[in-house]
Amino acid sequence: MKAQKLPSGAYRVRVSIDGKRISVTAQTADEAIYEAMALKTKRIQKQKSFPTVGECVNEYIKSKENILSPKTIYSYRTIRDSSLKEIEDIPINELTQQRIQILVNTLALTKSPKTVHNAHNLLSSVLSVYLPDFRLRTTLPRIPKRIKELPTAEDLMKAVLGSEIELPCLMGLWLGMRLSEILGAKKTDIKGGILHIHNTIVTVGGKQVEKDMTKTVASTRRIALPEHIIELISLLPPEQEYLVTLKGQAIYKKFKRLVEVNNLPEMTFHDLRHLNASVMLALNIPDKYAMERGGWSTDKVMKTVYQHTFTAERKAVDRKVDDYFIELLDTKTDTEKEKPPKNRGLYGADNGGRTRLLSLGN
């Protein structure tokens, strides 16, 4: 780099920055060279600057908005706002394993192990995009194994029959459906007594969001409806499009109350799916049909899903599961015949005490 003396007595240095020739002038040659070098160095440093962790997290979430479910995106934003604030202003290239371990240690003081794992998983995904050579070796808090005691299907059936939420509960217990699938199910999804599960309604930030897709590929499935559930559906108001009109939070609260009133072990509405799986295990339902019926995903099922749906074998499986619950239903009916009819709120009683749904309500 050389300085050229101008007729005015000043010195000029020309440098190329971003393909453009820029002139720098000063009173002495050394000053001109120094300023030119400083200008070029500053530009190079700017070109090599890295975004912050917060900027990378935001960009990562934005890149997934049209791919992942709204509920997942909402959970990412929640994690960002509640767990990654301490490191959001650090340039991504300056983030170290030690700094990440400090973050994890801090989070573990006030947050559950699962929450800490979720935050670390999101950060790991972000780093895999922006710093693919960065290898995480973080020590994470151990997630304790919890063994939940669930009631028997028989006890739960006794509690559910005749209740305001009989239909959604039976769709979870008998059919193994997720709550989002139950809320998204419509009358038009039923053809020939078979329910096509393909639509879901999830709660995102306190608002219900409808999606024309299920949680996983295997979750999109068809289930033969038993006569009792078809009968409950047939008694819904003709103008009612969705099988269940109660919101998810309302069902959660009513179910929790139902469990308490009947002195059942503590459980959530989603535990109905676990109970359904346990029933199929007890009935020796082959894994292939149990996973297809419940919509659980594995690599093996993903490759073969729906290939044998509603074959003679599948119909036999449906019949076996239905017979089990029908037997519980008949046992409950016989018990009710011996008792005077009770006021069931939204339900009435006829045919010897057997309950009939009058209106599911809003």
N, C-alpha and C positions, 0 to 999 in steps of 0.2 A: 504494500500500500504506500503510494507516494503522494506528496503534496505538491501542487503546482502553484507557483507564484503568479498572482494576477497583476495587471497594470496598476491597480489601486494600491498595491503593496501587501494586500491580504493573501492568504493561502487557501487553496481549494483542494478538497479530496473528493473523488467520485467513488461511490460504492453501489453495488447491485443488490437490491432487496426486493424479493418477490418478483424478479424479472424486470424491475424498473431501476433506471440509473438515477441515483440521488446525489446531489452535490452538498457538501458540508464546507462552510468557510469559517476561518478564524484568523486572528491577527498573526499567529505564528504557525509554522509548519507542524510542530509537535502538537499544538492545540487542535488543529484541524484533523490530524491523524487520530488523536485520542477520541475526539467527539464522533468521528466516523466509526471507529471501532466500537465505541459504546452503543451507538445506534444499532449497529449490526448485531452485537451481542444481545441487546435487549430484545430484538426481534426474534432471534434464535431461541432465547429462553421462553418467549411467549409462545412460540410454535411447539415447544416441548412441554408446556404446562399441562397438567392433568386435571380432570374435573374432580370435584369433591365426592366423598362417599354418598352424601345426600343426593347430589345431582345424578350419580350413577344409579342409585336406587329408584329415583323418580323415572329415569329413562327406561330402566328395566321394566318397571310396572306398566309404563305407557306402552311398551312394545308387546305386552301380553294382553292388553285390554280386549282385543277382538278374538283372542284365542282361548283364554281361560274363562271360567264362569264368573259372573258378577260377584258372587259370594267370595270366590277366591281372591279376586282383585281387591275387594273391600277388606279382606283379612290382611292382605299385603300392606295396604295403606294404614291399617290399624297398628300393625307391627312397626312400620316405619315411624309413626308418630309417638308410639308408646315405649319403644325399646331401642331405637337406633339414634336418638337425638344426640347422645354423648359423642358420637363419632361422625356426625353428618358433615361437619365443616373440615374434616381432615382430607387432604388430597388423596385420591385413591391409591396413588403410587407410594404414599408415605405410610399407609396402613400396615401395621406389623402384627405378627402372631401374638406378641406380648400385649399389644393394645386390645386385640380382640379378646384375649383371655381375661384382661381386666374388666372389659365390658360384661362378659359372661358372669364373672364373679360378682359384679355389682348387681346385675339383673337377678341373680339367684337369691339375693338377700330379700327381695320383695315379691318376686314373681314365681309362679309354679314351674317345676321342671319342664313341663310340656310347652309352656310359653317361651321359656329360654331356648328350647330346642327349635321351636318354630322361627324365632328371631335369627338363630344361627343358620338355619336352613335357607332362609331368604338371603342372608348376607353371603352364604356360600354360593348360591345361584348367581348373585350379582358379580362376585369375584370371578366366577368361571367364564363370564362374558368379557369383563374389562381387564382382568389380570389372570389369564388362563394358566399361567405357570405358577401361580400362587397356590401352595399346598397347605391346607388347614390341618392343624394338629391340636385342636382345642379340646380341653378336658371339660366335658359337659356334665351337669348334674344328672344323677341316675333317676329315671322315671320309675317310681315304685309300682310294683305289680299289685293290682287290686282285684281281689276275687269277690265278685258280686253275687249275693244270694238272690236268685230270682224265684218268684212263686211258681207253682205248677201251672200248666196250661188250664187244668181243670178249675183251680181256684180263681184264675183270672177270668175265665169264661163266666163263672158265676157272678163275678163283680160287674162284668161288662154288659151282659144281656139285660136289656130293658133300660139301659142308661142313655143319657142324651148323646153320648159319643160312641154308641154301640157300633155304628157303621165304620167310622175311621179306625176304631180299635180292632175290629175283626179284619179289616183290610191289612192291618199291620201284623196281627197275631196269626191269622189264618192264611193270608196270601203272602206275607213277608214283605210288604211294600214299605218303602221309606215314606216319611211324612210329606216330603216334597212331591213324591209321586202320587200320594193320596190326594193332596190339595190340587194337583194338576189334572186329575182324572175327570173326564167328561162322559156324559151319556153317549155321545157320538163315538166314543172310543170303544164301545161295546158292540160287537157284531157276532150273532149266533152264540151268545152266552160266553164269549171270549173277550177279555179286556186287553186292549193293546196299550201297554205302558210306554209312552214316548214323550209325554208332556209333563213338566214339573213347575212348581211355584216355590220359590225360595224367598226367605226374608233377608234383605240387605239393608243395613242401616235403619231398621225399623219399618221398611217399606217392602211390600210383596212384589217380587219380580217374576214374571212368567217367562219360561224358556221352552222352546220347542225342541228340547233335547234332554236326555237323562244324564246322570252323574258320570257313567262310564258306558262304553260300547255294549257291554254285556247287560247293562241295566235296561236297555231298550228290549222289551220282551213281551210275551203274551201269556196270559194266565186264564185258564178255564174257571169261570165263576161258579161257586156252589149255589145250590138252590136257595139257601137261606139268605145269602147276600144279594142275590138277584131279587128276592122278594122285598128286602129292605129298600133296594133301589127303586123298585116299581112303585113304592108308596111315597116317593118324593114328589113334590109339586111338579106338574107337567112342564111349567115354564122354567124350572131350575135346571141350568145347564151343567154345572159342576156337581159331582156326587157329594162333595162336602163343601159347605159354604162358610163354616167357621174358620177363622184365621188360625195360623199355627200357634201363636201365643195363647189363644183361648183354649185350644185343644190341650196344650201342655198343662195349663192350670187346672182344667177340668179333670184331666187324667191323674194329676198329682192328688187332687182331692179324692178321686175315686179309690186310689191306692190307700190313702189314709183312712177313709171311712170303712173300708173292708179289712183293715189291719193286715195288709199285705206288706212284704218286704219292700223297702225303698227301691224304686226303679224309675226310669225315664220312659217316655213314649217310644224312643228309639230302641229300647230294650225288647220291645215286642218282636223286632226282627231277630234278635239273639234267641228269644224263646222259640220262635218259628224254626230257626236252624236247629235248635236242640231237639225239637219234636221230630224233625226229619231224620236226625241222627238216631234217635231212639227207635224210629220206625224202620231203620236200616235202608233208607232211601239212598240209592247210589249217588256218589258225589256228582257225577255228570248232570243228573236231573235236578238234584238239590241246588246246585250252583246256578243252573239255568233258570230254575223257578224263582230263586231269590235274587238273581241278577248280580251275583258276586263274580269278580273278575280274577282270572289267572291266565298265564300265557296259554296253557292248554285249552281252557274253555274259549278264550278269544279266537283261537284258530278253528274251532269246531262249532261255535255258537250258532244256534238256530237250524243246524243241518237236519236234525231229527225232531224238530218241534212238532208236537201233536201227532206223533206216530202212535201205534198201538201201545208201545211201552210207556210213552209219555202220558197217555190217557189213563193207563193203569196206575201210574204214580199219582196223578191228580185224584183218582178215585180213592186211593189208599189214604191220602192226606185228608180228603173230604170225609171219608168214613169215620176217621178218628174224631174230627171236630163235630160231626153230626151226632156221634154217640154221646159226646159231652153235652150237646144241645138237647138231646132227648132226655138225658139224665136230669138236666135242669128243668125241662118241661114237666117231667113226672113229679118232681119235687114241688113245683108251683101249683100243680093240680090239688095238692093236699092243703094248700094254704089259701086263705081268702085273697082276692085280688087287691093290689095296692095301687095308690095313685102314683103314676110314674112320670108326672110332669108332661113332657112332650110326647110320651108314649101312652097307649091305651092297652087294655087287655081284652082278649076274646079267645074263643076256641079253648075253653078249659084253662085259661090263665096264661096261654102262650102270648108273649108280647108282640106288639105290632107297632112299627114306627109311624107316627102321625105327621111329624114335621121336624126336620133337622134344625131349622132356624138359621139365623145369621150370626 
